Amino acid sequence: MADTQSALVVDDERDIRELLVVTLTRMGLRVETAATIAAAKAQLASQDFDFCLTDMRLPDGSGMDLITHIAAVRPGMPVAMITAFGNVEAAVEALKRGAFDFVSKPVDLNILRELVRNALRLRSEHETAQVQSPAGRMLGQSSAMQALRQTIDKVARSQAPVYIHGESGSGKELVARTIHHSGPRTSGPFVPVNCGAIPAELMESEFFGHRKGSFTGAHADKQGLFQAANGGTLFLDEVAELPLGMQVKLLRAIQEKSVRPVGGQAEEQVDVRILSATHKDLAKLVELGSFRHDLYYRINVIELNVPPLRERGDDLPVLSAAILAKLAERHGLPTPPSLSDDAIAALRTYSFPGNIRELENTLERAMTLADGESIHASDLRLPQAAPVPVPEPAPPVAAAIAPAPAAPVTASTAPAAPSTNGDLTGAMEQLERAAIEKALLENRYNKTKTAAALGITFRALRYKLKKLGME
């Protein structure tokens, strides 16, 4: 009997208490009840519970107060809120106060059972966790990363939607995966989707699925992303790219926890935790009217900021070593190259606008260019900051008025700069491509001579031709 898991049900309506007691008892739980906050606090003080389910409106206060109390005195115990149908604001507030999840009245027993199973898994993991949290495997000991890991450990125990904000290449999907694997849904699927990569006309079918014959080309039933993520986590990457029409449908699916496939007659219940991310300023997009305020409010229950690489200078050595080990394994090398002191110093002084993704590209290029088993600063080929122009003395008035003769512009003196559109890696690839094409042409496509003309090894040239798709 000591091993039987227990639950506390707090509701002032006797019929609902009895319904919940019967449901939870059939799941094998020992159930105690309370009709007021005071009675619930007394129960909590006298015995341990594995789970608590509380109504929002109680005779002596709000269930919100009970959630706050439980978070303070029993931080490891999951608590879920029963809210009125459609009361999204109350549900969001409950999640912000530390609630594990919520269920709306009238209570759908199937949803309730799944909620309880998830909560009990979470409780069990909280008590028996002897190994390091998956968040601990996120590399780096900088203060920014330590704070991020602590936040991930906290939000992973909830079912609240999390909005992950960070620059491109900073590792937002890794954070989302860590949240998933640190929580009670780790045995369920993790389904990532790039919202900007789905054509607008196919979005509803991709998210919710479709029935055979519902439109031209629908030759068979298709499962949507929500159904594929059932029991797990759906990660909406670049959520800012969703068109307004799809935002409305996504909001309803999140609120009602159900979806209707295209061409379907009935809705299907889904149990999915929503994580979303973007590198854009979502709050600004709400102000501009290109992102719905109600959807923003719903997915941004908990906001998590991923630090850029330039704020993680102390993490560069361990990050670089891990990346080089992965690259060596990919290329079949017995041992990964090491970074010299001057290479580490060069990495620390560079701002890495492309963050970890740019660091990976930089190290892969350096590993190819390095002659020995050690990578030096010269192998990194990091872009140099433009020199700050020194102001010249003011010219005489006559000279200032007279137009200066135009300098002849030639291909050698003024190469055309590629359009970067904010993508430094893309700009570098354009420059490399142009230089290689010019050298190939001048050397009649003799790769050995071309490599010598470029000052790189033949192996490095072959690698670049493959990488740039120029083979």
C-alpha positions in Angstrom: 0.0 0.0 0.0 3.0 2.3 0.7 3.9 2.1 -3.0 0.4 3.2 -4.2 0.5 6.7 -5.7 -1.8 9.3 -4.3 -3.8 12.3 -5.5 -5.5 15.2 -3.8 -8.7 16.5 -5.5 -9.8 20.0 -4.4 -13.3 21.1 -5.6 -16.3 22.4 -3.8 -18.8 20.7 -6.0 -19.6 17.2 -4.6 -20.7 15.7 -7.9 -17.4 16.7 -9.6 -15.3 15.4 -6.6 -17.1 12.0 -6.8 -16.5 11.8 -10.6 -12.8 12.6 -10.2 -12.4 10.2 -7.3 -14.0 7.3 -9.3 -11.8 8.1 -12.4 -8.5 8.4 -10.5 -9.3 5.4 -8.3 -9.8 3.2 -11.4 -6.3 4.3 -12.5 -4.9 2.8 -9.3 -4.5 5.9 -7.2 -5.3 6.5 -3.6 -7.5 9.7 -3.6 -8.2 12.3 -0.9 -10.5 15.2 -1.3 -10.9 18.8 0.0 -13.6 21.3 -0.6 -11.7 24.5 0.4 -8.2 25.8 0.3 -7.8 25.6 4.0 -8.8 21.9 4.0 -6.4 21.3 1.1 -3.5 22.9 3.0 -4.3 20.8 6.0 -4.2 17.6 3.9 -0.9 18.7 2.4 0.6 19.4 5.8 -0.4 15.9 7.1 0.6 13.6 4.3 2.5 13.4 1.0 0.7 13.4 -2.4 2.1 12.6 -5.9 -0.4 14.8 -7.7 -3.0 17.5 -7.0 -6.0 18.5 -9.1 -7.7 21.8 -8.0 -10.7 23.8 -9.2 -10.0 27.5 -9.8 -13.0 28.9 -7.9 -13.2 27.8 -4.2 -15.3 29.1 -1.3 -12.3 30.6 0.6 -10.2 31.8 -2.4 -8.7 31.0 -5.8 -7.1 27.8 -6.9 -4.2 30.1 -8.0 -3.4 30.7 -4.4 -3.2 26.9 -3.8 -0.9 26.5 -6.8 1.4 29.2 -5.4 1.4 27.5 -2.0 2.2 24.1 -3.4 5.0 25.5 -5.5 6.5 26.9 -2.3 6.1 23.9 0.1 6.0 21.0 -2.4 8.0 22.1 -5.4 8.3 18.6 -6.8 4.6 17.8 -6.8 2.7 18.4 -10.1 -0.6 20.3 -9.7 -3.2 20.8 -12.4 -6.0 23.4 -12.6 -9.6 22.8 -13.6 -10.8 25.9 -15.5 -14.0 27.1 -17.0 -14.5 26.2 -20.6 -12.7 28.8 -22.8 -11.1 30.6 -19.9 -7.7 30.8 -21.6 -6.4 33.7 -19.4 -6.9 31.7 -16.2 -5.2 28.6 -17.8 -2.2 30.7 -18.8 -2.0 32.4 -15.4 -2.1 29.0 -13.7 0.8 27.7 -15.9 2.8 30.9 -15.1 2.4 30.2 -11.4 3.8 26.8 -11.7 0.9 24.5 -12.6 1.8 21.4 -14.5 -1.2 21.6 -16.9 -4.9 22.4 -17.0 -8.2 20.8 -18.0 -11.4 22.6 -18.9 -14.9 22.0 -17.7 -16.8 19.9 -18.5 -13.9 17.5 -17.9 -13.1 15.2 -20.7 -12.1 12.0 -18.9 -9.8 10.8 -21.6 -7.8 14.1 -21.5 -7.8 13.9 -17.7 -6.4 10.4 -17.7 -3.6 11.3 -20.0 -2.8 14.4 -18.0 -2.6 12.3 -14.8 -0.4 9.8 -16.4 2.0 12.5 -17.6 2.0 14.1 -14.1 2.8 10.8 -12.4 5.6 10.1 -14.8 7.0 13.5 -14.0 6.7 12.9 -10.2 8.4 9.5 -10.5 11.3 11.0 -12.5 11.7 13.9 -10.0 12.0 11.4 -7.1 14.3 8.8 -8.8 16.5 11.1 -10.9 20.0 10.1 -9.9 21.6 10.9 -13.2 22.4 14.2 -14.7 19.6 16.1 -16.3 19.7 16.2 -20.1 20.2 19.9 -19.7 23.5 19.2 -18.1 24.7 17.8 -21.5 24.4 21.3 -23.0 28.1 22.2 -23.3 29.6 25.2 -21.6 30.1 26.5 -18.1 29.7 30.3 -18.8 27.2 32.1 -16.5 24.8 32.5 -19.5 24.7 28.7 -20.0 24.4 27.9 -16.4 21.4 30.2 -16.1 19.9 28.7 -19.3 20.3 25.1 -17.9 18.6 26.0 -14.7 15.7 27.6 -16.5 15.3 24.5 -18.8 15.2 22.2 -15.7 12.4 24.3 -14.3 10.2 24.6 -17.5 10.7 21.0 -18.5 8.7 19.9 -15.5 5.7 21.9 -16.7 3.4 21.4 -19.7 3.3 25.1 -20.3 4.0 26.3 -23.9 7.5 27.8 -24.1 8.6 30.5 -26.5 12.3 30.2 -27.3 13.9 33.4 -28.6 17.4 33.7 -29.9 19.6 34.7 -32.9 20.0 32.5 -35.9 22.4 29.6 -35.3 22.3 30.0 -31.5 20.9 26.5 -30.8 17.1 27.0 -30.3 16.2 23.5 -31.6 18.8 22.0 -29.2 17.1 23.8 -26.3 13.7 22.6 -27.4 15.0 19.0 -27.6 16.5 19.3 -24.2 13.2 20.5 -22.7 11.5 17.6 -24.3 14.0 15.0 -23.0 14.1 16.5 -19.6 10.4 16.2 -19.0 7.7 13.5 -18.7 7.2 13.4 -22.4 10.7 12.0 -23.2 9.3 8.6 -24.2 7.0 10.4 -26.7 7.9 11.8 -30.1 9.6 15.1 -30.7 8.4 16.6 -33.9 10.2 19.7 -35.3 8.7 21.7 -38.1 10.1 24.8 -39.9 7.0 26.9 -40.3 8.7 28.9 -43.1 9.4 25.9 -45.2 5.7 24.8 -45.7 3.8 26.3 -48.6 0.8 28.3 -47.4 -1.7 26.2 -49.4 -0.4 23.0 -47.8 -0.2 24.2 -44.2 -3.5 23.0 -42.9 -3.0 19.5 -44.4 0.6 19.4 -43.0 -0.5 20.4 -39.5 -3.8 18.6 -39.1 -3.7 15.9 -41.8 -6.3 15.1 -44.5 -8.7 12.5 -45.6 -8.5 10.6 -48.9 -10.2 12.5 -51.7 -10.5 15.8 -49.7 -8.6 17.6 -52.5 -6.9 16.9 -55.7 -3.8 14.7 -55.0 -5.2 13.4 -51.7 -4.9 9.7 -52.7 -4.8 8.4 -49.1 -5.4 9.5 -45.6 -2.5 11.4 -44.2 -1.5 12.0 -40.6 -0.8 15.6 -39.6 2.1 17.0 -37.5 -0.2 17.3 -34.4 -1.2 13.6 -34.7 2.4 12.6 -35.2 3.4 14.5 -32.1 0.6 13.0 -30.0 1.9 12.2 -26.5 5.0 14.2 -27.1 6.2 17.6 -28.2 5.6 19.7 -31.3 8.4 22.2 -32.0 7.3 25.2 -34.2 10.5 26.6 -35.5 10.3 30.1 -37.1 6.7 30.4 -35.9 6.8 34.1 -37.0 6.5 32.9 -40.6 3.0 31.5 -40.1 0.3 33.4 -42.2 -2.5 35.0 -40.3 -5.1 32.5 -41.5 -3.1 29.6 -40.2 -2.4 31.4 -36.9 -6.2 31.3 -36.2 -6.4 27.6 -36.8 -3.3 26.9 -34.8 -4.7 28.9 -31.8 -7.9 26.9 -31.8 -6.0 23.6 -31.9 -3.8 24.6 -29.0 -6.7 25.8 -26.9 -9.1 22.9 -27.6 -6.4 20.2 -27.7 -8.1 18.8 -30.8 -7.7 19.0 -34.6 -9.9 18.3 -37.6 -8.2 16.8 -40.6 -8.9 18.4 -44.0 -12.0 16.7 -45.3 -12.8 15.1 -41.9 -16.1 15.2 -40.2 -15.0 14.9 -36.6 -12.3 16.4 -34.4 -9.5 14.2 -33.0 -8.2 14.7 -29.5 -4.4 15.3 -29.4 -2.1 15.5 -26.4 0.8 17.7 -27.5 3.1 20.2 -25.8 3.9 23.2 -27.9 7.4 24.7 -28.0 8.0 27.5 -30.5 11.0 29.6 -31.6 12.0 32.4 -33.9 14.9 34.8 -34.3 12.5 37.7 -35.0 11.1 40.1 -32.4 7.6 38.5 -32.0 6.3 41.3 -29.8 7.2 43.8 -32.5 5.4 41.7 -35.1 2.3 41.8 -32.8 2.5 45.6 -32.7 2.7 45.7 -36.5 -0.3 43.4 -36.9 1.5 40.6 -38.7 1.2 38.2 -35.7 -1.9 37.6 -33.7 -1.9 38.9 -30.2 -4.0 36.0 -28.8 -1.7 33.4 -30.3 1.4 35.2 -29.0 -0.2 35.3 -25.6 -0.9 31.6 -25.8 2.5 30.3 -26.9 4.5 32.8 -24.8 3.4 31.4 -21.4 7.1 31.0 -20.6 9.8 32.9 -22.6 13.3 31.5 -22.7 16.2 33.5 -24.3 19.1 31.6 -25.8 22.4 33.6 -25.4 24.4 34.4 -28.5 27.8 32.9 -28.9 29.5 36.2 -28.3 28.3 36.1 -24.7 29.8 32.7 -24.2 33.5 33.3 -24.8 34.5 31.0 -22.0 32.6 28.1 -23.7 34.5 28.3 -27.0 37.3 25.8 -26.1 34.9 23.0 -25.0 32.4 23.8 -27.8 35.2 23.7 -30.4 36.6 20.4 -29.1 33.2 18.8 -29.3 32.6 20.1 -32.9 36.0 18.9 -34.1 35.4 15.5 -32.6 32.1 15.2 -34.4 33.7 16.4 -37.7 36.5 13.9 -37.3 34.1 11.1 -36.8 32.0 12.2 -39.9 35.1 12.3 -42.1 36.6 9.0 -40.7 39.6 10.6 -39.0 41.2 8.5 -36.2 41.7 11.6 -34.0 40.3 15.1 -34.2 42.7 18.0 -34.7 43.4 20.3 -31.7 43.2 24.1 -31.5 46.4 26.0 -30.9 46.5 28.8 -28.4 46.5 31.5 -31.1 43.5 29.8 -32.7 41.5 29.9 -29.5 42.6 33.6 -29.0 41.3 34.4 -32.5 38.0 32.7 -31.8 37.6 34.7 -28.6 38.1 38.0 -30.4 35.6 37.2 -33.2 31.9 38.2 -32.7 30.4 35.2 -34.6 27.2 36.8 -36.0 26.2 33.4 -37.2 26.7 31.9 -33.7 27.3 28.1 -33.3 26.3 27.4 -36.9 29.1 29.7 -38.1 31.5 28.2 -35.6 30.8 24.8 -37.0 31.4 26.0 -40.6 34.6 27.8 -39.5 36.1 24.8 -37.9 35.1 22.5 -40.7 36.9 24.8 -43.2 39.9 25.1 -40.9 40.2 21.3 -40.4 40.3 21.0 -44.2 42.9 23.7 -44.6 45.2 22.8 -41.7 48.4 21.0 -42.8 49.2 19.3 -39.5 47.3 17.9 -36.5 46.8 21.3 -35.0 44.6 24.2 -36.2 46.2 27.7 -36.1 44.6 31.1 -36.3 45.6 31.4 -40.0 43.7 28.2 -40.8 40.4 29.7 -39.4 40.3 32.4 -42.1 38.1 34.6 -39.9 36.8 37.8 -41.5 38.8 40.8 -40.5 37.0 43.8 -39.1 37.2 46.8 -41.4 39.8 49.4 -40.2 38.4 52.5 -38.7 39.2 55.4 -41.1 41.4 58.1 -39.7 39.9 61.6 -40.3 42.1 63.7 -42.6 42.7 67.4 -42.1 40.1 69.6 -43.7 41.2 70.5 -47.3 41.5 74.1 -48.4 38.3 75.8 -49.5 39.3 75.7 -53.2 40.2 72.1 -53.0 36.9 71.3 -51.3 34.9 73.0 -54.0 36.8 71.5 -56.9 35.7 68.1 -57.9 38.2 65.3 -57.5 39.2 63.4 -60.7 37.4 60.1 -60.9 39.6 57.1 -60.3 39.3 54.4 -63.0 37.4 51.4 -61.7 38.7 48.0 -62.8 37.8 44.5 -61.9 41.1 44.1 -60.0 40.8 47.3 -58.0 37.1 47.2 -57.1 35.7 43.7 -56.9 31.9 43.6 -56.7 30.8 42.8 -53.1 28.2 40.1 -52.9 24.8 40.9 -51.4 24.9 39.4 -47.9 21.3 40.1 -46.7 22.7 39.7 -43.2 24.1 36.2 -44.0 27.8 36.3 -43.4 28.3 32.7 -44.2 26.5 33.1 -47.5 28.6 36.1 -48.4 31.8 34.2 -47.8 30.7 31.3 -49.9 29.9 33.7 -52.8 33.5 35.1 -52.5 35.0 31.6 -52.4 33.0 30.5 -55.4 34.0 33.6 -57.5 37.7 33.1 -56.7 37.6 29.4 -57.5 35.8 29.9 -60.8 38.3 32.6 -61.8 41.3 30.4 -60.9 39.8 27.4 -62.7 39.3 29.4 -65.9 42.8 30.9 -65.8 44.3 27.4 -65.3 42.2 25.7 -67.9 40.3 23.7 -65.2 43.5 22.0 -64.1 42.7 21.3 -60.4 46.3 20.9 -59.4 47.4 24.2 -60.8 44.2 25.8 -59.6 44.9 24.7 -56.0 48.5 26.0 -56.2 47.2 29.4 -57.6 44.8 29.7 -54.8 47.4 28.8 -52.2 45.5 25.8 -50.9 46.1 22.1 -51.0 44.5 19.9 -53.7 42.5 18.1 -50.9 41.2 21.5 -49.8 40.2 22.4 -53.3 38.3 19.1 -53.8 36.5 19.7 -50.5 35.4 23.2 -51.5 34.2 22.1 -54.9 32.0 19.5 -53.2 30.8 21.9 -50.5 29.9 24.6 -53.0 28.3 22.2 -55.5 30.9 22.9 -58.2 32.0 19.4 -58.9 
